[in-house]
Amino acid sequence: MPEAAASPKIPEAATSPKTPDAGFEPPRHVAIIMDGNGRWAAERGLPRTEGHRRGVDALRRTVRAAGEMGIKILTIFTFSSENWSRPPAEIRDLMGLLRRFIRNDLVELHENNVRVRIIGERGGLDPEIQRLLEEAEELTRGNGGLLLVVAFNYGGRQEIARAAQRVAELVALGKLRASDITADIIGRHLDAPDLPDPDLIIRTSGEQRLSNFLMWQSAYSELVFVPTYWPDFERATLERAIAEYRRRERRFGGLVARTGS
Ligand code: FPP
C-alpha cells in the first residue's frame, strides 16, 4: 500500500468530545497559520503589540470553537524559527504573550480537558519559557479532549533536519542501515510522530503560502486561505473554512476520492 494511503494512527488523547455538534463531521486535524496581527493593528493606527494581544483572544475563541465542533487536534503556529529576525521589542512581546497565555489559560484549558503538546526547538529558549512549556504538557498529559499542538520556535525544515539527525545517530550506532531509511522512518522521528497529518491547513490574512509550517506533514493537506486578519477570526470563519474543505476531493495520489470527513 502506498505510504500516504496508510490510515494514520489516531492518538489516544483524541477521543470524542462530550458535545459534538449533531450531524457535523469536522476534519480530525486542523492546523492554523495565524497571520495578520500586525496589519490588523496598522489599519487601526494601533501598535503591533495590540494586534498580537487581540490575536491571543482569537486563539482562545478558536480553541473553544474547535473543541465544541468535535475537531480532535488543533495545531497552531505561534512563533516561527524565522520570527527571531523581528525587532527585539516585538520578540519580547510575543514571548510575554506566550508566558501569559500559559500562566493565565492553562488552568482553564486543563479544566476543559484540553491536552497541550509543543513542537519546535526548545534548546536555546529562555529557561523560564522551557519550564512553562514543560508544565503545560505535564499538567495536561492525561486529558482526552481537544489536543492543542503549539508550534513554538518551529520551522518545518528544521524539524525535518532534527529527524534526519536522529536517524543518522541510529545509522552511526549500527542500529539502522542507510539503505533502509524510508519516508516512514523519517516521519517516525519528527517532533510529534504519533499524530496524524493535518487534514486542513488554514492561513489567515490573505497570504497564500506555508512559510515553513509543517513541511513534511502537509503533503496531502487541504489548504484554505481566508482573507480575514487573525484577530478577527471567529467560529464562523472556521466553519466557512471547513465548508470549503468539505467541497474538496482528497485522492492522496490515487484516483478515488476519499473525503477527509
Ligand atoms: C502573525 O502576525 C502572527 C504571529 C507572528 C504570531 C501569532 C501569535 C499570536 C496569535 C499571538 C501569540 C500567541 C501565543 C500563544 C504566543 P504578523 O505579526 O505576521 O502580522 P502581519 O503579517 O500583518 O505583520
py3Dmol code that shows the C-alpha trace and the ligand (Angstrom):
import py3Dmol

protein = """\
ATOM      1  CA  MET A   1       0.000   0.000   0.000  1.00  0.00           C
ATOM      2  CA  PRO A   2       1.372   3.454  -0.799  1.00  0.00           C
ATOM      3  CA  GLU A   3       2.562   5.141   2.328  1.00  0.00           C
ATOM      4  CA  ALA A   4       0.291   8.171   2.076  1.00  0.00           C
ATOM      5  CA  ALA A   5      -2.760   5.923   1.835  1.00  0.00           C
ATOM      6  CA  ALA A   6      -1.991   4.216   5.126  1.00  0.00           C
ATOM      7  CA  SER A   7      -4.552   5.055   7.734  1.00  0.00           C
ATOM      8  CA  PRO A   8      -2.844   7.341  10.244  1.00  0.00           C
ATOM      9  CA  LYS A   9      -2.944   6.391  13.878  1.00  0.00           C
ATOM     10  CA  ILE A  10      -5.416   8.359  15.977  1.00  0.00           C
ATOM     11  CA  PRO A  11      -3.747   9.496  19.198  1.00  0.00           C
ATOM     12  CA  GLU A  12      -5.298   8.198  22.371  1.00  0.00           C
ATOM     13  CA  ALA A  13      -5.864  11.755  23.505  1.00  0.00           C
ATOM     14  CA  ALA A  14      -8.171  12.416  20.594  1.00  0.00           C
ATOM     15  CA  THR A  15     -11.313  10.870  21.958  1.00  0.00           C
ATOM     16  CA  SER A  16     -14.785  12.156  21.143  1.00  0.00           C
ATOM     17  CA  PRO A  17     -15.752  15.472  22.656  1.00  0.00           C
ATOM     18  CA  LYS A  18     -18.606  15.481  25.149  1.00  0.00           C
ATOM     19  CA  THR A  19     -20.917  17.575  22.992  1.00  0.00           C
ATOM     20  CA  PRO A  20     -20.093  17.464  19.289  1.00  0.00           C
ATOM     21  CA  ASP A  21     -22.471  19.401  17.066  1.00  0.00           C
ATOM     22  CA  ALA A  22     -25.161  16.996  15.812  1.00  0.00           C
ATOM     23  CA  GLY A  23     -24.772  15.818  12.216  1.00  0.00           C
ATOM     24  CA  PHE A  24     -21.433  17.583  11.710  1.00  0.00           C
ATOM     25  CA  GLU A  25     -18.262  15.625  10.935  1.00  0.00           C
ATOM     26  CA  PRO A  26     -15.330  18.019  11.146  1.00  0.00           C
ATOM     27  CA  PRO A  27     -11.830  17.245   9.892  1.00  0.00           C
ATOM     28  CA  ARG A  28      -9.876  15.370  12.528  1.00  0.00           C
ATOM     29  CA  HIS A  29      -6.782  17.585  12.487  1.00  0.00           C
ATOM     30  CA  VAL A  30      -6.876  21.297  11.654  1.00  0.00           C
ATOM     31  CA  ALA A  31      -3.729  23.433  11.634  1.00  0.00           C
ATOM     32  CA  ILE A  32      -3.733  27.225  11.511  1.00  0.00           C
ATOM     33  CA  ILE A  33      -1.200  29.849  10.444  1.00  0.00           C
ATOM     34  CA  MET A  34      -2.452  32.801  12.464  1.00  0.00           C
ATOM     35  CA  ASP A  35      -1.390  35.689  10.242  1.00  0.00           C
ATOM     36  CA  GLY A  36      -2.292  39.364  10.016  1.00  0.00           C
ATOM     37  CA  ASN A  37      -1.984  40.626  13.587  1.00  0.00           C
ATOM     38  CA  GLY A  38       0.320  43.447  12.516  1.00  0.00           C
ATOM     39  CA  ARG A  39      -1.856  44.564   9.601  1.00  0.00           C
ATOM     40  CA  TRP A  40      -4.970  44.398  11.776  1.00  0.00           C
ATOM     41  CA  ALA A  41      -3.275  46.793  14.203  1.00  0.00           C
ATOM     42  CA  ALA A  42      -1.820  49.072  11.497  1.00  0.00           C
ATOM     43  CA  GLU A  43      -5.244  49.537   9.903  1.00  0.00           C
ATOM     44  CA  ARG A  44      -6.480  50.815  13.248  1.00  0.00           C
ATOM     45  CA  GLY A  45      -3.480  53.007  13.997  1.00  0.00           C
ATOM     46  CA  LEU A  46      -2.574  50.692  16.902  1.00  0.00           C
ATOM     47  CA  PRO A  47       0.809  49.237  17.869  1.00  0.00           C
ATOM     48  CA  ARG A  48       1.592  45.738  16.577  1.00  0.00           C
ATOM     49  CA  THR A  49       1.532  44.506  20.186  1.00  0.00           C
ATOM     50  CA  GLU A  50      -2.173  45.240  20.299  1.00  0.00           C
ATOM     51  CA  GLY A  51      -2.654  43.086  17.200  1.00  0.00           C
ATOM     52  CA  HIS A  52      -0.856  40.187  18.878  1.00  0.00           C
ATOM     53  CA  ARG A  53      -2.833  40.721  22.092  1.00  0.00           C
ATOM     54  CA  ARG A  54      -6.097  40.563  20.145  1.00  0.00           C
ATOM     55  CA  GLY A  55      -4.635  37.530  18.360  1.00  0.00           C
ATOM     56  CA  VAL A  56      -4.498  35.718  21.673  1.00  0.00           C
ATOM     57  CA  ASP A  57      -8.219  36.490  22.185  1.00  0.00           C
ATOM     58  CA  ALA A  58      -8.900  34.975  18.754  1.00  0.00           C
ATOM     59  CA  LEU A  59      -6.847  31.954  19.756  1.00  0.00           C
ATOM     60  CA  ARG A  60      -8.959  31.436  22.893  1.00  0.00           C
ATOM     61  CA  ARG A  61     -12.167  31.653  20.817  1.00  0.00           C
ATOM     62  CA  THR A  62     -10.783  29.221  18.268  1.00  0.00           C
ATOM     63  CA  VAL A  63      -9.677  26.620  20.829  1.00  0.00           C
ATOM     64  CA  ARG A  64     -13.164  26.738  22.359  1.00  0.00           C
ATOM     65  CA  ALA A  65     -14.892  26.503  18.951  1.00  0.00           C
ATOM     66  CA  ALA A  66     -12.642  23.661  17.773  1.00  0.00           C
ATOM     67  CA  GLY A  67     -13.442  21.628  20.889  1.00  0.00           C
ATOM     68  CA  GLU A  68     -17.171  22.286  20.544  1.00  0.00           C
ATOM     69  CA  MET A  69     -17.131  21.357  16.861  1.00  0.00           C
ATOM     70  CA  GLY A  70     -15.503  17.998  17.582  1.00  0.00           C
ATOM     71  CA  ILE A  71     -12.114  18.699  15.975  1.00  0.00           C
ATOM     72  CA  LYS A  72      -9.682  16.300  17.643  1.00  0.00           C
ATOM     73  CA  ILE A  73      -6.378  18.082  17.010  1.00  0.00           C
ATOM     74  CA  LEU A  74      -5.708  21.787  16.551  1.00  0.00           C
ATOM     75  CA  THR A  75      -2.151  22.799  15.643  1.00  0.00           C
ATOM     76  CA  ILE A  76      -1.293  26.499  15.863  1.00  0.00           C
ATOM     77  CA  PHE A  77       1.770  28.356  14.579  1.00  0.00           C
ATOM     78  CA  THR A  78       2.654  30.749  17.398  1.00  0.00           C
ATOM     79  CA  PHE A  79       6.314  31.581  16.753  1.00  0.00           C
ATOM     80  CA  SER A  80       8.403  30.505  13.801  1.00  0.00           C
ATOM     81  CA  SER A  81      12.135  29.810  13.663  1.00  0.00           C
ATOM     82  CA  GLU A  82      12.295  32.813  11.325  1.00  0.00           C
ATOM     83  CA  ASN A  83      10.433  35.177  13.702  1.00  0.00           C
ATOM     84  CA  TRP A  84      13.744  35.817  15.509  1.00  0.00           C
ATOM     85  CA  SER A  85      14.512  38.280  12.715  1.00  0.00           C
ATOM     86  CA  ARG A  86      11.789  40.638  14.036  1.00  0.00           C
ATOM     87  CA  PRO A  87      12.742  43.657  16.164  1.00  0.00           C
ATOM     88  CA  PRO A  88      13.765  42.668  19.718  1.00  0.00           C
ATOM     89  CA  ALA A  89      10.825  44.557  21.255  1.00  0.00           C
ATOM     90  CA  GLU A  90       8.313  42.541  19.205  1.00  0.00           C
ATOM     91  CA  ILE A  91      10.063  39.287  20.100  1.00  0.00           C
ATOM     92  CA  ARG A  92       9.807  40.256  23.772  1.00  0.00           C
ATOM     93  CA  ASP A  93       6.083  40.971  23.295  1.00  0.00           C
ATOM     94  CA  LEU A  94       5.464  37.590  21.677  1.00  0.00           C
ATOM     95  CA  MET A  95       7.417  35.761  24.411  1.00  0.00           C
ATOM     96  CA  GLY A  96       5.470  37.712  27.035  1.00  0.00           C
ATOM     97  CA  LEU A  97       2.178  36.741  25.396  1.00  0.00           C
ATOM     98  CA  LEU A  98       3.169  33.075  25.407  1.00  0.00           C
ATOM     99  CA  ARG A  99       4.110  33.299  29.094  1.00  0.00           C
ATOM    100  CA  ARG A 100       0.829  34.980  29.940  1.00  0.00           C
ATOM    101  CA  PHE A 101      -1.157  32.581  27.771  1.00  0.00           C
ATOM    102  CA  ILE A 102       0.282  29.589  29.623  1.00  0.00           C
ATOM    103  CA  ARG A 103       0.066  31.205  33.064  1.00  0.00           C
ATOM    104  CA  ASN A 104      -3.478  32.560  32.639  1.00  0.00           C
ATOM    105  CA  ASP A 105      -5.107  29.982  30.411  1.00  0.00           C
ATOM    106  CA  LEU A 106      -3.500  26.693  31.369  1.00  0.00           C
ATOM    107  CA  VAL A 107      -5.836  26.013  34.286  1.00  0.00           C
ATOM    108  CA  GLU A 108      -8.886  26.672  32.124  1.00  0.00           C
ATOM    109  CA  LEU A 109      -7.539  24.533  29.293  1.00  0.00           C
ATOM    110  CA  HIS A 110      -6.919  21.757  31.806  1.00  0.00           C
ATOM    111  CA  GLU A 111     -10.427  22.093  33.256  1.00  0.00           C
ATOM    112  CA  ASN A 112     -11.779  21.791  29.731  1.00  0.00           C
ATOM    113  CA  ASN A 113      -9.898  18.522  29.259  1.00  0.00           C
ATOM    114  CA  VAL A 114      -7.567  20.018  26.613  1.00  0.00           C
ATOM    115  CA  ARG A 115      -4.199  18.326  26.217  1.00  0.00           C
ATOM    116  CA  VAL A 116      -1.306  20.578  25.224  1.00  0.00           C
ATOM    117  CA  ARG A 117       1.718  19.435  23.237  1.00  0.00           C
ATOM    118  CA  ILE A 118       4.579  21.509  21.929  1.00  0.00           C
ATOM    119  CA  ILE A 119       6.512  21.092  18.687  1.00  0.00           C
ATOM    120  CA  GLY A 120       9.609  23.064  17.730  1.00  0.00           C
ATOM    121  CA  GLU A 121      13.131  23.593  19.005  1.00  0.00           C
ATOM    122  CA  ARG A 122      13.272  24.109  22.772  1.00  0.00           C
ATOM    123  CA  GLY A 123      17.021  24.216  23.242  1.00  0.00           C
ATOM    124  CA  GLY A 124      18.217  27.802  23.476  1.00  0.00           C
ATOM    125  CA  LEU A 125      14.860  29.193  24.610  1.00  0.00           C
ATOM    126  CA  ASP A 126      14.668  31.207  27.809  1.00  0.00           C
ATOM    127  CA  PRO A 127      14.725  28.639  30.664  1.00  0.00           C
ATOM    128  CA  GLU A 128      11.505  30.037  32.129  1.00  0.00           C
ATOM    129  CA  ILE A 129       9.715  29.548  28.811  1.00  0.00           C
ATOM    130  CA  GLN A 130      11.089  25.999  28.582  1.00  0.00           C
ATOM    131  CA  ARG A 131       9.767  25.314  32.074  1.00  0.00           C
ATOM    132  CA  LEU A 132       6.311  26.711  31.214  1.00  0.00           C
ATOM    133  CA  LEU A 133       6.111  24.625  28.049  1.00  0.00           C
ATOM    134  CA  GLU A 134       7.016  21.504  30.019  1.00  0.00           C
ATOM    135  CA  GLU A 135       4.498  22.377  32.720  1.00  0.00           C
ATOM    136  CA  ALA A 136       1.718  22.786  30.120  1.00  0.00           C
ATOM    137  CA  GLU A 137       2.486  19.370  28.662  1.00  0.00           C
ATOM    138  CA  GLU A 138       2.911  17.708  32.034  1.00  0.00           C
ATOM    139  CA  LEU A 139      -0.268  19.080  33.641  1.00  0.00           C
ATOM    140  CA  THR A 140      -2.496  18.156  30.708  1.00  0.00           C
ATOM    141  CA  ARG A 141      -0.855  14.849  29.785  1.00  0.00           C
ATOM    142  CA  GLY A 142      -3.814  12.740  30.889  1.00  0.00           C
ATOM    143  CA  ASN A 143      -6.517  14.845  29.218  1.00  0.00           C
ATOM    144  CA  GLY A 144      -8.626  13.242  26.500  1.00  0.00           C
ATOM    145  CA  GLY A 145     -10.364  16.222  24.913  1.00  0.00           C
ATOM    146  CA  LEU A 146      -9.035  18.515  22.204  1.00  0.00           C
ATOM    147  CA  LEU A 147      -5.318  18.084  21.548  1.00  0.00           C
ATOM    148  CA  LEU A 148      -3.778  21.554  21.187  1.00  0.00           C
ATOM    149  CA  VAL A 149      -0.417  21.339  19.436  1.00  0.00           C
ATOM    150  CA  VAL A 150       1.529  24.558  19.908  1.00  0.00           C
ATOM    151  CA  ALA A 151       4.232  25.097  17.286  1.00  0.00           C
ATOM    152  CA  PHE A 152       6.695  27.371  19.064  1.00  0.00           C
ATOM    153  CA  ASN A 153      10.154  28.264  17.776  1.00  0.00           C
ATOM    154  CA  TYR A 154       9.078  25.958  14.986  1.00  0.00           C
ATOM    155  CA  GLY A 155      10.218  25.581  11.388  1.00  0.00           C
ATOM    156  CA  GLY A 156       9.240  22.665   9.177  1.00  0.00           C
ATOM    157  CA  ARG A 157      12.642  22.313   7.521  1.00  0.00           C
ATOM    158  CA  GLN A 158      14.377  22.492  10.898  1.00  0.00           C
ATOM    159  CA  GLU A 159      12.053  19.745  12.183  1.00  0.00           C
ATOM    160  CA  ILE A 160      12.961  17.531   9.205  1.00  0.00           C
ATOM    161  CA  ALA A 161      16.667  18.240   9.848  1.00  0.00           C
ATOM    162  CA  ARG A 162      16.210  17.209  13.513  1.00  0.00           C
ATOM    163  CA  ALA A 163      14.541  13.984  12.353  1.00  0.00           C
ATOM    164  CA  ALA A 164      17.434  13.363   9.939  1.00  0.00           C
ATOM    165  CA  GLN A 165      19.926  13.854  12.805  1.00  0.00           C
ATOM    166  CA  ARG A 166      18.057  11.305  14.951  1.00  0.00           C
ATOM    167  CA  VAL A 167      18.036   8.796  12.096  1.00  0.00           C
ATOM    168  CA  ALA A 168      21.722   9.469  11.362  1.00  0.00           C
ATOM    169  CA  GLU A 169      22.517   8.666  15.008  1.00  0.00           C
ATOM    170  CA  LEU A 170      20.819   5.272  14.594  1.00  0.00           C
ATOM    171  CA  VAL A 171      22.923   4.632  11.500  1.00  0.00           C
ATOM    172  CA  ALA A 172      26.099   5.708  13.337  1.00  0.00           C
ATOM    173  CA  LEU A 173      25.226   3.316  16.166  1.00  0.00           C
ATOM    174  CA  GLY A 174      24.792   0.500  13.664  1.00  0.00           C
ATOM    175  CA  LYS A 175      21.082   0.122  14.517  1.00  0.00           C
ATOM    176  CA  LEU A 176      19.914   1.002  11.013  1.00  0.00           C
ATOM    177  CA  ARG A 177      21.384   0.705   7.542  1.00  0.00           C
ATOM    178  CA  ALA A 178      21.427   3.898   5.455  1.00  0.00           C
ATOM    179  CA  SER A 179      19.818   1.944   2.624  1.00  0.00           C
ATOM    180  CA  ASP A 180      16.877   1.082   4.921  1.00  0.00           C
ATOM    181  CA  ILE A 181      15.909   4.718   5.535  1.00  0.00           C
ATOM    182  CA  THR A 182      12.410   5.330   4.217  1.00  0.00           C
ATOM    183  CA  ALA A 183       9.985   8.233   4.359  1.00  0.00           C
ATOM    184  CA  ASP A 184       8.162   6.314   7.074  1.00  0.00           C
ATOM    185  CA  ILE A 185      11.306   6.149   9.227  1.00  0.00           C
ATOM    186  CA  ILE A 186      11.958   9.886   8.831  1.00  0.00           C
ATOM    187  CA  GLY A 187       8.287  10.535   9.718  1.00  0.00           C
ATOM    188  CA  ARG A 188       8.687   8.498  12.892  1.00  0.00           C
ATOM    189  CA  HIS A 189      11.443  10.839  14.098  1.00  0.00           C
ATOM    190  CA  LEU A 190       9.570  14.122  13.732  1.00  0.00           C
ATOM    191  CA  ASP A 191       8.641  16.162  16.825  1.00  0.00           C
ATOM    192  CA  ALA A 192       5.200  14.548  17.270  1.00  0.00           C
ATOM    193  CA  PRO A 193       5.451  11.349  15.245  1.00  0.00           C
ATOM    194  CA  ASP A 194       2.317   9.748  16.656  1.00  0.00           C
ATOM    195  CA  LEU A 195      -0.026  12.423  15.313  1.00  0.00           C
ATOM    196  CA  PRO A 196      -1.878  12.110  12.023  1.00  0.00           C
ATOM    197  CA  ASP A 197      -1.079  14.714   9.376  1.00  0.00           C
ATOM    198  CA  PRO A 198      -3.337  17.766   9.269  1.00  0.00           C
ATOM    199  CA  ASP A 199      -6.384  17.276   7.075  1.00  0.00           C
ATOM    200  CA  LEU A 200      -6.833  21.011   6.706  1.00  0.00           C
ATOM    201  CA  ILE A 201      -4.368  23.890   6.998  1.00  0.00           C
ATOM    202  CA  ILE A 202      -5.885  27.356   7.244  1.00  0.00           C
ATOM    203  CA  ARG A 203      -3.894  30.539   6.745  1.00  0.00           C
ATOM    204  CA  THR A 204      -5.479  33.861   7.594  1.00  0.00           C
ATOM    205  CA  SER A 205      -4.778  37.365   6.239  1.00  0.00           C
ATOM    206  CA  GLY A 206      -4.972  36.505   2.533  1.00  0.00           C
ATOM    207  CA  GLU A 207      -1.341  35.352   2.181  1.00  0.00           C
ATOM    208  CA  GLN A 208      -1.137  32.126   0.198  1.00  0.00           C
ATOM    209  CA  ARG A 209       1.947  30.211   1.337  1.00  0.00           C
ATOM    210  CA  LEU A 210       3.015  27.786   4.047  1.00  0.00           C
ATOM    211  CA  SER A 211       6.031  29.739   5.345  1.00  0.00           C
ATOM    212  CA  ASN A 212       7.897  26.648   6.580  1.00  0.00           C
ATOM    213  CA  PHE A 213       4.909  25.312   8.560  1.00  0.00           C
ATOM    214  CA  LEU A 214       4.515  21.504   8.759  1.00  0.00           C
ATOM    215  CA  MET A 215       6.518  20.983   5.567  1.00  0.00           C
ATOM    216  CA  TRP A 216       6.548  17.202   5.957  1.00  0.00           C
ATOM    217  CA  GLN A 217       3.046  16.745   7.323  1.00  0.00           C
ATOM    218  CA  SER A 218       1.314  18.994   4.767  1.00  0.00           C
ATOM    219  CA  ALA A 219       1.993  16.679   1.797  1.00  0.00           C
ATOM    220  CA  TYR A 220      -1.702  15.850   1.379  1.00  0.00           C
ATOM    221  CA  SER A 221      -3.342  18.528   3.498  1.00  0.00           C
ATOM    222  CA  GLU A 222      -6.047  20.678   2.007  1.00  0.00           C
ATOM    223  CA  LEU A 223      -5.023  24.334   2.109  1.00  0.00           C
ATOM    224  CA  VAL A 224      -7.631  27.010   2.709  1.00  0.00           C
ATOM    225  CA  PHE A 225      -6.641  30.674   2.645  1.00  0.00           C
ATOM    226  CA  VAL A 226      -9.022  33.150   4.200  1.00  0.00           C
ATOM    227  CA  PRO A 227      -8.789  36.946   3.799  1.00  0.00           C
ATOM    228  CA  THR A 228      -9.612  37.613   7.470  1.00  0.00           C
ATOM    229  CA  TYR A 229      -6.845  39.011   9.686  1.00  0.00           C
ATOM    230  CA  TRP A 230      -6.230  36.647  12.592  1.00  0.00           C
ATOM    231  CA  PRO A 231      -7.613  38.932  15.358  1.00  0.00           C
ATOM    232  CA  ASP A 232     -10.976  38.936  13.511  1.00  0.00           C
ATOM    233  CA  PHE A 233     -11.089  35.128  13.208  1.00  0.00           C
ATOM    234  CA  GLU A 234     -14.392  33.813  14.558  1.00  0.00           C
ATOM    235  CA  ARG A 235     -16.096  30.472  14.849  1.00  0.00           C
ATOM    236  CA  ALA A 236     -17.992  31.358  11.639  1.00  0.00           C
ATOM    237  CA  THR A 237     -14.660  31.842   9.800  1.00  0.00           C
ATOM    238  CA  LEU A 238     -13.568  28.392  10.932  1.00  0.00           C
ATOM    239  CA  GLU A 239     -16.893  26.926   9.841  1.00  0.00           C
ATOM    240  CA  ARG A 240     -16.567  28.511   6.386  1.00  0.00           C
ATOM    241  CA  ALA A 241     -13.026  27.140   6.002  1.00  0.00           C
ATOM    242  CA  ILE A 242     -14.281  23.676   6.948  1.00  0.00           C
ATOM    243  CA  ALA A 243     -17.169  24.002   4.482  1.00  0.00           C
ATOM    244  CA  GLU A 244     -14.589  24.733   1.755  1.00  0.00           C
ATOM    245  CA  TYR A 245     -12.543  21.704   2.875  1.00  0.00           C
ATOM    246  CA  ARG A 246     -15.612  19.512   2.603  1.00  0.00           C
ATOM    247  CA  ARG A 247     -16.081  20.536  -1.018  1.00  0.00           C
ATOM    248  CA  ARG A 248     -12.603  19.255  -1.886  1.00  0.00           C
ATOM    249  CA  GLU A 249     -11.913  15.749  -3.165  1.00  0.00           C
ATOM    250  CA  ARG A 250      -8.961  14.124  -1.456  1.00  0.00           C
ATOM    251  CA  ARG A 251      -7.314  11.481  -3.618  1.00  0.00           C
ATOM    252  CA  PHE A 252      -3.920  11.079  -1.867  1.00  0.00           C
ATOM    253  CA  GLY A 253      -2.244  10.454  -5.219  1.00  0.00           C
ATOM    254  CA  GLY A 254      -4.775   7.807  -6.224  1.00  0.00           C
ATOM    255  CA  LEU A 255      -7.814   8.028  -8.490  1.00  0.00           C
ATOM    256  CA  VAL A 256     -10.574   7.520  -5.992  1.00  0.00           C
ATOM    257  CA  ALA A 257     -11.798  10.442  -3.918  1.00  0.00           C
ATOM    258  CA  ARG A 258     -11.633   9.892  -0.189  1.00  0.00           C
ATOM    259  CA  THR A 259     -13.202  12.855   1.553  1.00  0.00           C
ATOM    260  CA  GLY A 260     -11.492  13.828   4.770  1.00  0.00           C
ATOM    261  CA  SER A 261     -14.615  13.521   6.854  1.00  0.00           C
TER     262      SER A 261
END
"""
ligand_1 = """\
24
FPP
C 1.398 36.766 12.528
O 1.013 38.091 12.517
C 1.367 36.181 13.832
C 2.462 35.835 14.570
C 3.845 36.147 14.212
C 2.353 35.116 15.789
C 0.987 34.598 16.143
C 0.813 34.952 17.517
C -0.366 35.109 18.142
C -1.686 34.838 17.567
C -0.352 35.608 19.493
C 0.651 34.914 20.346
C 0.109 33.698 20.932
C 0.901 32.922 21.665
C 0.291 31.818 22.459
C 2.360 33.135 21.680
P 2.034 39.127 11.888
O 2.660 39.868 13.000
O 2.982 38.433 10.990
O 1.059 40.023 11.084
P 1.406 40.865 9.781
O 1.808 39.880 8.705
O 0.107 41.536 9.477
O 2.502 41.808 10.155
"""
view = py3Dmol.view(width=600, height=400)
view.addModel(protein, "pdb")
view.setStyle({"model": 0}, {"cartoon": {"style": "trace"}})
view.addModel(ligand_1, "xyz")
view.setStyle({"model": 1}, {"stick": {}})
view.zoomTo()
view.show()
